[in-house]
């Protein structure tokens, strides 16, 4: 499967196709809200901070979580097969990608409030990421990992 280029001018496609090589299985730690959203079928993407070598330029090379075809072990009975990876700035998230993020921010929204999806995602992101360089306002480079849920064997 060819990786689709992002429509975002800040996105950096990592290129490549699904490999016929044996997939690599890596453990990944996600918040309980993320796991619930995956289990409910709402979450199809995760974002992971990319660590540029000089702190400014986007990193180059492969996503450290894996390449298309690799598996991420979330917990016993839940693995994710990487479908694609790409680099982009955090604030460049598109509306359809907000939906693919699963809406975990709705669980911690102020009671009785109706929150814009982008505002809610930014608030949730800041709650989960404590380092100033990872905050929404810093607009860090992130790896966008699209996945399919796989039954564990």
ZAZANU-811372 format. One line per field, with one value per residue: residue number from 1; residue in three letters; x, y, z of N, C-alpha, C, O in turn. Coordinates in Angstrom, 3 decimals. Layout:
BEGIN
num <- c(NUM  ...)
residuo <- c(ALA  ...)
n_east <- c(X  ...)
n_north <- c(Y  ...)
n_up <- c(Z  ...)
ca_east <- c(X  ...)
ca_north <- c(Y  ...)
ca_up <- c(Z  ...)
c_east <- c(X  ...)
c_north <- c(Y  ...)
c_up <- c(Z  ...)
o_east <- c(X  ...)
o_north <- c(Y  ...)
o_up <- c(Z  ...)
END
This chain:
BEGIN
num <- c(1  2  3  4  5  6  7  8  9  10  11  12  13  14  15  16  17  18  19  20  21  22  23  24  25  26  27  28  29  30  31  32  33  34  35  36  37  38  39  40  41  42  43  44  45  46  47  48  49  50  51  52  53  54  55  56  57  58  59  60  61  62  63  64  65  66  67  68  69  70  71  72  73  74  75  76  77  78  79  80  81  82  83  84  85  86  87  88  89  90  91  92  93  94  95  96  97  98  99  100  101  102  103  104  105  106  107  108  109  110  111  112  113  114  115  116  117  118  119  120  121  122  123  124  125  126  127  128  129  130  131  132  133  134  135  136  137  138  139  140  141  142  143  144  145  146  147  148  149  150  151  152  153)
residuo <- c(UNK  UNK  UNK  UNK  UNK  UNK  UNK  UNK  UNK  UNK  UNK  UNK  UNK  UNK  UNK  UNK  UNK  UNK  UNK  UNK  UNK  UNK  UNK  UNK  UNK  UNK  UNK  UNK  UNK  UNK  UNK  UNK  UNK  UNK  UNK  UNK  UNK  UNK  UNK  UNK  UNK  UNK  UNK  UNK  UNK  UNK  UNK  UNK  UNK  UNK  UNK  UNK  UNK  UNK  UNK  UNK  UNK  UNK  UNK  UNK  UNK  UNK  UNK  UNK  UNK  UNK  UNK  UNK  UNK  UNK  UNK  UNK  UNK  UNK  UNK  UNK  UNK  UNK  UNK  UNK  UNK  UNK  UNK  UNK  UNK  UNK  UNK  UNK  UNK  UNK  UNK  UNK  UNK  UNK  UNK  UNK  UNK  UNK  UNK  UNK  UNK  UNK  UNK  UNK  UNK  UNK  UNK  UNK  UNK  UNK  UNK  UNK  UNK  UNK  UNK  UNK  UNK  UNK  UNK  UNK  UNK  UNK  UNK  UNK  UNK  UNK  UNK  UNK  UNK  UNK  UNK  UNK  UNK  UNK  UNK  UNK  UNK  UNK  UNK  UNK  UNK  UNK  UNK  UNK  UNK  UNK  UNK  UNK  UNK  UNK  UNK  UNK  UNK)
n_east <- c(0.847  0.733  1.966  -0.070  0.427  0.525  -1.828  -0.978  1.242  3.285  3.740  5.758  6.130  6.990  7.423  7.549  6.396  4.122  5.902  7.229  8.741  9.328  7.127  7.885  7.460  6.560  6.407  4.027  3.086  0.055  -2.417  -5.072  -7.488  -6.984  -6.776  -9.388  -10.776  -9.717  -10.625  -13.345  -13.561  -13.199  -10.740  -8.096  -5.627  -2.444  -0.378  2.990  5.640  8.180  11.649  13.710  17.111  18.542  16.790  15.216  14.895  12.913  12.929  14.730  14.442  13.185  10.087  10.306  8.587  7.964  7.474  5.201  3.210  4.467  3.906  2.291  2.257  -0.188  -1.420  -2.075  -3.863  -4.424  -3.256  -1.762  -1.632  0.606  -0.372  0.390  2.841  3.738  5.285  4.425  3.609  2.281  0.076  -0.939  -2.880  -5.539  -9.121  -10.352  -8.408  -8.547  -10.956  -10.134  -8.446  -9.982  -11.408  -10.781  -10.491  -13.000  -13.826  -12.656  -13.598  -14.730  -17.512  -20.741  -19.953  -19.558  -17.201  -15.016  -13.604  -10.833  -9.873  -10.455  -8.826  -6.282  -6.251  -6.423  -4.061  -2.111  -2.566  -1.645  1.002  3.832  6.279  7.561  8.441  6.923  4.340  1.145  1.274  3.940  4.054  5.227  7.119  5.533  5.121  2.740  0.830  -0.968  -3.251  -4.410  -6.561  -5.531  -6.158  -4.644  -2.347)
n_north <- c(-1.164  2.104  4.982  7.684  11.028  13.811  16.490  18.720  21.395  21.458  18.880  15.947  13.400  10.014  8.155  5.117  1.694  -0.857  -3.380  -6.569  -7.783  -9.448  -8.411  -6.110  -6.267  -3.990  -2.655  -0.232  2.609  3.865  6.297  5.552  6.637  6.771  4.044  3.205  4.643  3.435  0.806  1.281  1.804  4.357  5.622  5.922  6.835  7.769  10.192  11.028  12.592  13.918  13.910  16.218  16.329  18.741  20.291  21.995  21.561  19.247  15.792  13.212  10.173  6.992  6.438  6.124  4.374  2.456  0.927  0.845  -2.035  -3.063  -4.009  -2.666  -3.295  -2.773  -3.661  -6.754  -8.703  -6.634  -5.267  -3.071  -2.576  -0.918  1.253  3.503  6.148  9.512  12.751  15.763  19.119  19.664  21.469  21.466  19.611  18.087  18.405  15.883  14.256  14.969  13.742  11.089  10.836  10.196  11.575  11.714  13.881  14.763  13.371  14.672  17.217  20.424  20.329  20.444  21.983  22.903  22.101  23.205  20.991  21.175  22.919  21.376  19.102  20.336  21.196  18.710  17.515  19.141  18.471  15.874  15.960  17.049  18.418  21.592  21.944  20.143  20.973  22.138  24.858  25.133  23.862  21.320  19.039  16.099  12.556  11.027  8.291  6.037  3.392  -0.047  -2.037  -5.058  -8.494  -10.083  -12.784)
n_up <- c(0.000  -0.962  0.654  1.403  0.444  2.638  2.796  3.980  4.072  5.888  6.524  6.464  4.474  5.113  3.256  1.238  1.205  2.310  3.823  2.866  4.647  7.778  10.300  12.940  16.427  18.824  22.129  23.278  25.097  26.094  27.083  29.440  28.477  25.720  25.110  25.708  23.720  21.415  21.773  21.594  18.962  17.968  17.752  15.478  14.967  16.281  17.853  18.204  19.850  17.866  17.906  17.002  15.891  16.141  17.470  15.975  13.111  11.175  12.125  10.424  8.546  9.659  11.407  14.897  16.182  14.375  11.111  8.264  8.560  10.800  14.262  17.117  20.461  22.693  25.013  26.750  24.537  22.796  19.941  17.540  14.101  12.137  9.646  8.195  8.335  9.097  9.193  10.832  11.835  15.053  15.398  12.865  12.498  10.802  10.281  9.776  10.857  13.531  14.167  13.798  15.926  18.099  20.158  22.933  24.627  25.240  27.448  29.587  29.495  30.679  32.890  31.473  29.315  25.868  23.683  21.157  18.765  18.055  20.029  22.279  21.779  21.878  24.564  25.911  24.901  26.107  28.767  28.865  27.989  29.516  29.255  28.279  25.654  24.315  24.364  23.090  22.309  21.618  19.221  18.267  16.125  15.137  14.984  13.024  13.348  11.676  12.153  12.298  14.250  15.648  16.342  19.101  19.100)
ca_east <- c(0.000  1.511  1.594  -0.659  1.063  -0.329  -2.180  -0.412  2.557  4.278  3.900  6.903  5.859  8.155  7.576  7.645  5.215  4.100  7.025  7.003  9.613  8.661  6.828  8.494  6.490  7.109  5.441  3.732  2.301  -0.999  -3.244  -6.302  -8.501  -6.660  -7.126  -10.860  -11.193  -9.371  -11.543  -14.678  -13.517  -13.152  -9.365  -7.384  -4.324  -1.768  0.677  4.125  6.600  9.403  12.753  14.706  18.458  19.010  15.717  14.466  14.539  12.215  13.806  14.730  14.505  11.960  9.399  10.875  7.618  7.908  7.137  3.968  3.264  4.904  2.845  2.470  1.532  -0.709  -1.586  -2.471  -5.102  -4.619  -2.115  -2.099  -0.782  0.867  -0.754  1.213  3.441  4.150  5.659  3.771  3.536  1.114  -1.061  -1.403  -3.846  -6.726  -10.389  -10.565  -7.465  -9.116  -11.929  -9.386  -7.784  -10.857  -12.203  -10.528  -10.605  -14.391  -13.956  -12.187  -14.101  -15.453  -18.909  -21.743  -19.407  -19.457  -15.858  -14.552  -12.736  -9.423  -9.593  -10.460  -7.626  -5.138  -6.306  -6.070  -2.647  -1.325  -2.725  -0.892  2.418  4.249  7.434  7.181  8.729  5.929  3.018  0.443  1.762  5.277  3.838  6.342  6.969  4.999  4.870  1.348  0.829  -2.301  -3.180  -5.572  -6.553  -5.297  -6.288  -3.364  -2.328)
ca_north <- c(0.000  3.328  5.972  8.872  12.245  14.704  17.736  19.776  21.784  21.211  17.438  15.335  11.970  9.169  7.351  3.674  0.863  -1.954  -4.272  -8.007  -8.266  -9.846  -7.225  -5.971  -6.022  -3.077  -2.201  1.193  3.011  4.839  6.643  4.764  7.238  6.341  2.621  3.143  5.134  2.393  -0.319  1.700  1.967  5.780  6.096  5.243  7.483  8.283  11.153  10.859  13.677  13.637  14.605  16.633  16.316  20.084  20.989  22.878  20.917  17.977  14.632  12.456  8.736  6.253  6.645  5.215  3.365  1.386  1.213  0.150  -3.483  -3.398  -4.083  -2.015  -4.018  -1.814  -4.451  -8.130  -8.746  -5.469  -4.830  -2.169  -2.745  0.387  1.352  4.554  7.132  10.761  13.828  17.049  19.962  19.318  22.353  21.262  18.519  18.356  18.047  14.434  13.638  15.165  12.662  9.825  10.827  9.477  12.401  11.467  15.150  14.955  12.773  15.588  18.575  21.011  19.897  21.293  22.825  22.392  22.530  23.002  19.807  21.572  23.459  20.232  18.314  21.101  21.140  17.342  17.316  19.814  17.717  14.627  16.255  17.990  19.233  22.801  21.780  19.232  21.581  22.607  26.184  24.981  23.305  20.417  18.033  14.850  11.430  10.610  6.858  5.492  1.979  -0.946  -2.879  -6.455  -9.408  -10.662  -14.248)
ca_up <- c(0.000  -1.057  1.649  0.814  0.915  3.403  2.138  4.808  3.569  6.924  6.725  5.819  4.331  5.331  2.058  1.378  1.061  3.270  3.567  2.961  5.719  9.017  11.097  14.252  17.491  19.826  23.132  23.262  26.258  25.788  28.238  29.515  27.592  24.356  24.989  25.634  22.400  20.446  21.986  21.142  17.513  17.605  17.558  14.398  14.836  17.474  17.588  19.100  19.676  17.120  18.569  16.004  16.444  16.479  18.153  15.093  11.849  11.373  12.088  9.175  8.764  9.928  12.675  15.890  16.608  13.387  9.711  7.899  8.711  12.152  15.268  18.415  21.512  23.664  26.238  26.422  23.780  21.928  19.145  16.443  12.918  11.537  8.237  7.600  9.237  8.471  10.102  10.637  13.012  15.860  15.136  11.489  12.479  9.981  10.921  9.707  11.784  14.868  14.344  13.907  17.238  19.023  21.067  24.365  25.350  25.676  28.779  30.623  29.228  31.809  32.952  30.850  28.249  24.510  23.326  19.793  18.717  18.048  21.367  23.185  21.534  22.388  26.029  26.289  24.586  27.147  30.018  28.759  27.722  30.552  28.857  27.548  24.224  23.743  24.504  21.895  21.947  21.030  17.885  17.949  15.091  15.671  14.086  12.950  13.062  11.412  12.494  12.326  15.448  15.311  17.466  19.522  19.053)
c_east <- c(0.894  1.037  1.068  0.067  0.054  -0.645  -1.596  0.986  3.645  4.540  5.093  6.606  7.138  8.369  7.565  6.307  5.244  5.149  6.578  7.870  8.769  8.385  7.521  7.386  7.152  6.038  5.240  2.833  1.322  -1.797  -4.469  -7.408  -8.256  -7.064  -8.644  -11.360  -10.868  -10.367  -12.961  -14.725  -13.452  -11.752  -8.643  -6.008  -3.759  -0.706  1.749  5.126  7.808  10.508  13.807  16.086  18.959  17.933  14.854  13.978  13.785  13.192  13.708  14.802  13.146  11.373  9.957  9.888  7.458  7.565  5.830  4.151  3.713  3.728  3.249  1.625  1.120  -0.843  -1.967  -3.815  -5.352  -3.303  -2.624  -1.118  -0.630  0.512  0.091  1.783  3.768  4.526  4.830  3.882  2.236  -0.098  -1.600  -2.443  -5.109  -7.978  -10.627  -9.598  -7.899  -10.122  -11.221  -8.626  -8.690  -11.612  -11.976  -10.710  -12.020  -14.622  -13.568  -12.618  -14.805  -16.939  -19.830  -21.229  -19.493  -18.156  -15.578  -13.549  -11.258  -9.010  -9.527  -9.221  -6.400  -5.106  -5.873  -4.580  -1.769  -1.436  -1.834  0.617  2.901  5.426  6.983  7.398  7.740  4.522  2.454  1.041  3.143  5.202  4.970  6.051  6.478  4.957  3.384  1.369  -0.621  -2.209  -4.509  -5.448  -6.441  -5.557  -4.919  -3.460  -1.478)
c_north <- c(1.228  4.304  7.206  10.108  13.104  15.934  18.929  20.110  21.583  19.727  16.939  13.848  11.166  8.208  5.871  2.989  -0.183  -2.970  -5.722  -8.608  -8.618  -8.603  -7.280  -5.664  -5.162  -2.755  -0.696  1.499  4.099  5.137  5.735  5.320  6.838  4.888  2.472  3.580  4.114  1.245  0.003  1.924  3.414  6.249  5.246  5.852  7.761  9.261  10.992  11.976  13.173  14.475  14.990  16.733  17.699  20.917  21.849  22.147  19.624  16.826  13.936  10.982  8.172  6.621  5.652  4.160  2.246  1.882  0.502  -1.368  -3.919  -3.354  -3.355  -2.773  -3.005  -2.478  -5.853  -8.084  -7.562  -5.078  -3.983  -2.414  -1.378  0.339  2.399  5.441  8.373  11.748  15.059  17.853  19.656  20.168  22.243  20.159  18.938  17.901  16.541  13.688  13.843  14.055  11.326  9.722  10.291  10.275  12.181  12.717  15.413  14.375  13.736  17.033  19.113  20.647  20.929  22.148  22.111  22.977  22.238  21.840  20.175  22.112  22.320  19.367  19.021  21.055  19.771  17.083  17.926  19.115  16.478  14.871  17.372  18.886  20.426  22.662  20.856  19.829  22.024  23.920  26.133  24.439  22.365  19.572  16.761  13.799  11.130  9.153  6.428  3.991  1.277  -1.790  -4.328  -7.335  -9.974  -12.188  -14.792)
c_up <- c(0.000  0.004  0.947  1.320  1.656  2.579  2.869  4.314  4.605  7.129  5.917  5.659  4.491  4.175  2.320  1.204  2.156  2.875  3.653  4.062  6.933  9.858  12.457  15.252  18.556  20.858  23.000  24.457  25.850  27.048  28.269  28.597  26.141  24.135  24.894  24.263  21.304  20.551  21.512  19.632  17.056  17.226  16.525  14.138  16.221  16.997  18.652  18.808  18.903  17.748  17.542  16.630  16.847  17.170  17.254  13.844  12.111  11.336  10.739  9.507  9.106  11.282  13.701  16.397  15.590  12.004  9.391  7.919  10.098  13.116  16.536  19.423  22.571  25.022  25.797  25.703  22.878  21.264  17.995  15.306  12.273  10.057  7.519  8.693  8.424  9.574  9.788  11.922  13.738  15.502  13.716  11.387  11.720  10.722  10.905  10.625  13.229  15.159  14.546  15.226  18.339  20.062  22.549  25.205  25.838  27.067  29.892  30.379  30.468  31.734  32.304  29.707  26.906  23.960  21.859  19.791  18.789  19.425  22.383  23.029  22.105  23.916  26.528  26.057  25.690  28.497  30.031  28.623  28.642  30.148  28.017  26.051  23.535  23.761  23.152  21.406  21.293  19.607  17.465  16.705  15.762  14.565  14.169  12.510  12.882  11.578  12.294  13.581  14.999  16.531  17.812  19.456  20.144)
o_east <- c(1.735  -0.166  1.686  0.303  -1.132  0.166  -1.721  1.821  4.823  5.475  5.391  6.805  8.217  9.387  7.570  5.256  6.252  5.251  5.670  7.754  7.644  9.298  7.712  6.477  8.174  4.871  6.170  1.928  1.721  -1.844  -4.866  -8.172  -9.209  -7.628  -9.135  -12.264  -11.649  -10.888  -13.693  -15.788  -13.631  -11.610  -8.573  -5.305  -4.492  -0.204  1.457  5.419  8.388  10.291  14.697  16.222  19.725  18.131  13.847  12.780  13.987  14.178  12.717  15.178  12.108  12.085  10.069  10.303  6.884  7.392  5.389  5.113  3.383  2.694  4.400  0.410  1.968  -0.433  -2.157  -4.780  -6.407  -2.366  -3.754  0.092  -1.621  1.020  0.469  1.280  4.039  4.133  4.564  4.215  1.208  -1.191  -2.614  -2.849  -5.671  -7.906  -11.058  -9.923  -7.648  -10.143  -11.650  -8.203  -8.202  -12.406  -12.875  -11.050  -12.218  -15.510  -14.078  -12.073  -15.409  -17.541  -19.713  -21.979  -19.498  -18.028  -15.870  -12.739  -10.505  -7.929  -8.648  -8.627  -5.564  -4.036  -5.062  -3.910  -0.810  -0.497  -1.330  1.417  2.429  5.549  6.124  6.625  7.712  3.599  3.199  1.288  3.476  6.173  5.604  4.902  6.957  4.783  2.833  1.865  -1.405  -1.212  -5.562  -4.349  -7.151  -5.207  -4.131  -4.505  -1.338)
o_north <- c(1.373  4.439  7.713  10.224  13.112  16.372  20.057  19.221  21.539  19.360  17.444  13.087  11.580  7.519  5.421  3.618  -0.370  -3.360  -6.063  -9.792  -8.144  -7.817  -8.348  -4.888  -5.543  -2.596  0.032  0.729  5.136  4.322  5.202  4.553  6.589  4.544  1.690  2.959  3.943  0.769  -0.887  2.200  3.686  7.191  4.023  5.446  7.960  9.162  10.840  12.267  12.139  15.640  14.196  17.172  17.819  22.104  22.389  22.122  18.977  16.869  14.068  10.596  8.791  7.061  4.462  3.159  1.202  3.076  -0.353  -1.905  -5.022  -2.747  -3.419  -2.884  -2.443  -1.929  -6.107  -7.501  -7.490  -4.623  -4.143  -2.453  -0.749  -0.496  2.205  5.482  8.298  11.593  15.363  17.309  19.416  19.633  22.862  19.805  20.005  17.115  15.976  12.608  12.982  13.496  10.517  8.630  9.961  9.692  12.430  12.620  16.207  14.828  13.640  17.960  18.351  20.657  22.129  22.964  20.882  24.190  21.145  21.720  19.535  21.798  22.301  18.944  18.384  20.890  19.666  16.501  17.304  19.160  16.079  14.064  18.505  20.002  20.288  23.203  20.785  19.226  22.252  24.078  27.007  24.541  22.579  19.415  16.393  14.108  10.994  8.826  6.454  3.378  1.896  -2.214  -4.773  -6.952  -10.303  -12.783  -16.008)
o_up <- c(0.887  0.230  0.010  2.523  1.328  1.763  2.392  4.153  4.250  7.841  4.835  6.607  4.065  4.121  3.466  1.078  2.838  1.712  4.410  4.377  7.089  10.112  13.037  14.956  19.126  20.499  22.651  24.779  25.319  27.970  27.233  28.011  25.403  23.096  24.079  23.705  20.368  19.543  21.079  19.076  15.869  16.446  16.650  13.212  17.190  15.877  19.838  17.648  19.235  18.082  17.236  17.772  17.803  17.428  17.713  13.562  13.139  10.601  10.019  10.614  8.874  12.185  13.406  16.981  15.899  11.762  10.158  7.371  10.535  12.834  16.970  19.259  23.264  26.044  24.607  26.199  22.247  21.920  17.533  15.525  11.903  9.309  6.364  9.816  7.225  10.730  8.625  12.975  13.106  15.321  13.392  10.280  11.968  11.666  11.910  11.119  14.072  16.255  15.368  15.606  19.420  20.801  23.353  26.384  26.757  27.789  31.008  30.978  31.222  30.661  32.553  29.170  26.830  23.794  21.374  20.709  19.523  19.922  23.244  24.020  22.746  24.501  27.448  26.910  26.146  29.292  31.081  29.097  28.553  30.653  27.146  25.259  22.306  23.212  22.198  20.210  20.493  18.857  16.432  16.292  16.835  13.386  15.261  11.432  13.830  11.195  12.145  13.939  14.097  17.648  16.926  19.719  20.269)
END
